[in-house]
Amino acid sequence: MSIDRELVNKVDKWIDERREELVRLVCRLIEVDTSTPPGRNYDVIAKLVAKELESSGIEVELLEIPQEE
């Protein structure tokens, strides 16, 4: 498997240009308590990730998982 150095450099540059934004996003994700069990706040974190993806032009569909009885 060969590594495309040009692609790696482009990705590195993209990350460097958005470092503060990415750190803020990771901090927001870490703040959401998704402890398992019982699997808290999955709807909260799913909506947060969906919002970020949509702001990048990616179409998102959120599916609701029925609660266990």
C-alpha atoms as an extended CHARMM CRD file, in Angstrom:
* protein
*
        69  EXT
         1         1  MET       CA              0.0000000000        0.0000000000        0.0000000000  PROA      1               0.0000000000
         2         2  SER       CA              1.5470000000        3.2700000000       -1.0560000000  PROA      2               0.0000000000
         3         3  ILE       CA              0.9540000000        6.5780000000        0.6770000000  PROA      3               0.0000000000
         4         4  ASP       CA             -0.0460000000        9.5430000000       -1.4400000000  PROA      4               0.0000000000
         5         5  ARG       CA              2.2450000000       12.1830000000        0.0920000000  PROA      5               0.0000000000
         6         6  GLU       CA              0.5090000000       14.9990000000       -1.7810000000  PROA      6               0.0000000000
         7         7  LEU       CA             -2.8510000000       14.0030000000       -0.3060000000  PROA      7               0.0000000000
         8         8  VAL       CA             -1.3410000000       13.6840000000        3.1730000000  PROA      8               0.0000000000
         9         9  ASN       CA              0.1350000000       17.1730000000        2.8450000000  PROA      9               0.0000000000
        10        10  LYS       CA             -3.2240000000       18.6010000000        1.7220000000  PROA      10              0.0000000000
        11        11  VAL       CA             -4.9960000000       16.9990000000        4.6820000000  PROA      11              0.0000000000
        12        12  ASP       CA             -2.3260000000       18.2790000000        7.0820000000  PROA      12              0.0000000000
        13        13  LYS       CA             -2.7040000000       21.7820000000        5.6780000000  PROA      13              0.0000000000
        14        14  TRP       CA             -6.5100000000       21.6280000000        5.9300000000  PROA      14              0.0000000000
        15        15  ILE       CA             -6.2710000000       20.5310000000        9.5810000000  PROA      15              0.0000000000
        16        16  ASP       CA             -3.6800000000       23.2140000000       10.4070000000  PROA      16              0.0000000000
        17        17  GLU       CA             -5.9040000000       25.9120000000        8.8930000000  PROA      17              0.0000000000
        18        18  ARG       CA             -8.8580000000       24.7840000000       11.0350000000  PROA      18              0.0000000000
        19        19  ARG       CA             -7.0730000000       23.7000000000       14.2050000000  PROA      19              0.0000000000
        20        20  GLU       CA             -8.9550000000       26.0140000000       16.6130000000  PROA      20              0.0000000000
        21        21  GLU       CA            -12.3200000000       25.2090000000       15.0400000000  PROA      21              0.0000000000
        22        22  LEU       CA            -11.6180000000       21.4630000000       15.2630000000  PROA      22              0.0000000000
        23        23  VAL       CA            -10.4980000000       21.7060000000       18.8990000000  PROA      23              0.0000000000
        24        24  ARG       CA            -13.7270000000       23.5610000000       19.7760000000  PROA      24              0.0000000000
        25        25  LEU       CA            -15.7800000000       20.8580000000       18.0290000000  PROA      25              0.0000000000
        26        26  VAL       CA            -13.9730000000       18.0430000000       19.8320000000  PROA      26              0.0000000000
        27        27  CYS       CA            -14.4860000000       19.8470000000       23.1620000000  PROA      27              0.0000000000
        28        28  ARG       CA            -18.2340000000       20.1780000000       22.4720000000  PROA      28              0.0000000000
        29        29  LEU       CA            -18.4000000000       16.4700000000       21.6020000000  PROA      29              0.0000000000
        30        30  ILE       CA            -16.5310000000       15.4560000000       24.7500000000  PROA      30              0.0000000000
        31        31  GLU       CA            -18.8690000000       17.5750000000       26.9150000000  PROA      31              0.0000000000
        32        32  VAL       CA            -21.8940000000       15.4630000000       25.9180000000  PROA      32              0.0000000000
        33        33  ASP       CA            -22.3850000000       12.6250000000       28.3960000000  PROA      33              0.0000000000
        34        34  THR       CA            -22.9460000000        9.4760000000       26.3480000000  PROA      34              0.0000000000
        35        35  SER       CA            -22.1720000000        7.0640000000       29.1780000000  PROA      35              0.0000000000
        36        36  THR       CA            -23.2140000000        3.4790000000       28.6660000000  PROA      36              0.0000000000
        37        37  PRO       CA            -25.1830000000        1.9120000000       30.0220000000  PROA      37              0.0000000000
        38        38  PRO       CA            -27.7890000000        3.3530000000       29.4940000000  PROA      38              0.0000000000
        39        39  GLY       CA            -26.4620000000        5.2830000000       26.4840000000  PROA      39              0.0000000000
        40        40  ARG       CA            -27.3310000000        8.8120000000       27.4530000000  PROA      40              0.0000000000
        41        41  ASN       CA            -27.7700000000       11.7490000000       25.0930000000  PROA      41              0.0000000000
        42        42  TYR       CA            -27.2280000000        9.9850000000       21.7930000000  PROA      42              0.0000000000
        43        43  ASP       CA            -29.8500000000       12.2720000000       20.2750000000  PROA      43              0.0000000000
        44        44  VAL       CA            -27.9080000000       15.3100000000       21.5040000000  PROA      44              0.0000000000
        45        45  ILE       CA            -24.5870000000       14.1870000000       20.0680000000  PROA      45              0.0000000000
        46        46  ALA       CA            -26.2060000000       12.9690000000       16.8230000000  PROA      46              0.0000000000
        47        47  LYS       CA            -27.7940000000       16.4020000000       16.3070000000  PROA      47              0.0000000000
        48        48  LEU       CA            -24.4880000000       18.1390000000       17.0480000000  PROA      48              0.0000000000
        49        49  VAL       CA            -22.6160000000       15.9960000000       14.5120000000  PROA      49              0.0000000000
        50        50  ALA       CA            -25.4500000000       16.3790000000       11.9830000000  PROA      50              0.0000000000
        51        51  LYS       CA            -25.3020000000       20.1750000000       12.2910000000  PROA      51              0.0000000000
        52        52  GLU       CA            -21.5550000000       20.1590000000       11.6350000000  PROA      52              0.0000000000
        53        53  LEU       CA            -21.9080000000       17.8720000000        8.6240000000  PROA      53              0.0000000000
        54        54  GLU       CA            -24.7820000000       19.9050000000        7.1900000000  PROA      54              0.0000000000
        55        55  SER       CA            -22.7700000000       23.1080000000        7.5430000000  PROA      55              0.0000000000
        56        56  SER       CA            -20.1730000000       21.4160000000        5.3190000000  PROA      56              0.0000000000
        57        57  GLY       CA            -22.7960000000       20.6350000000        2.6880000000  PROA      57              0.0000000000
        58        58  ILE       CA            -23.2710000000       16.9830000000        3.6020000000  PROA      58              0.0000000000
        59        59  GLU       CA            -26.8430000000       15.6830000000        3.5790000000  PROA      59              0.0000000000
        60        60  VAL       CA            -27.8150000000       14.0860000000        6.8880000000  PROA      60              0.0000000000
        61        61  GLU       CA            -30.7200000000       11.8940000000        7.9400000000  PROA      61              0.0000000000
        62        62  LEU       CA            -31.2810000000       11.3530000000       11.6500000000  PROA      62              0.0000000000
        63        63  LEU       CA            -33.0690000000        8.1680000000       12.6490000000  PROA      63              0.0000000000
        64        64  GLU       CA            -34.7910000000        7.7820000000       15.9950000000  PROA      64              0.0000000000
        65        65  ILE       CA            -34.0460000000        4.6200000000       17.9220000000  PROA      65              0.0000000000
        66        66  PRO       CA            -37.0930000000        3.3750000000       19.8340000000  PROA      66              0.0000000000
        67        67  GLN       CA            -36.7490000000        3.1930000000       23.6150000000  PROA      67              0.0000000000
        68        68  GLU       CA            -36.5710000000       -0.2660000000       25.1610000000  PROA      68              0.0000000000
        69        69  GLU       CA            -39.5200000000       -1.2670000000       27.2820000000  PROA      69              0.0000000000
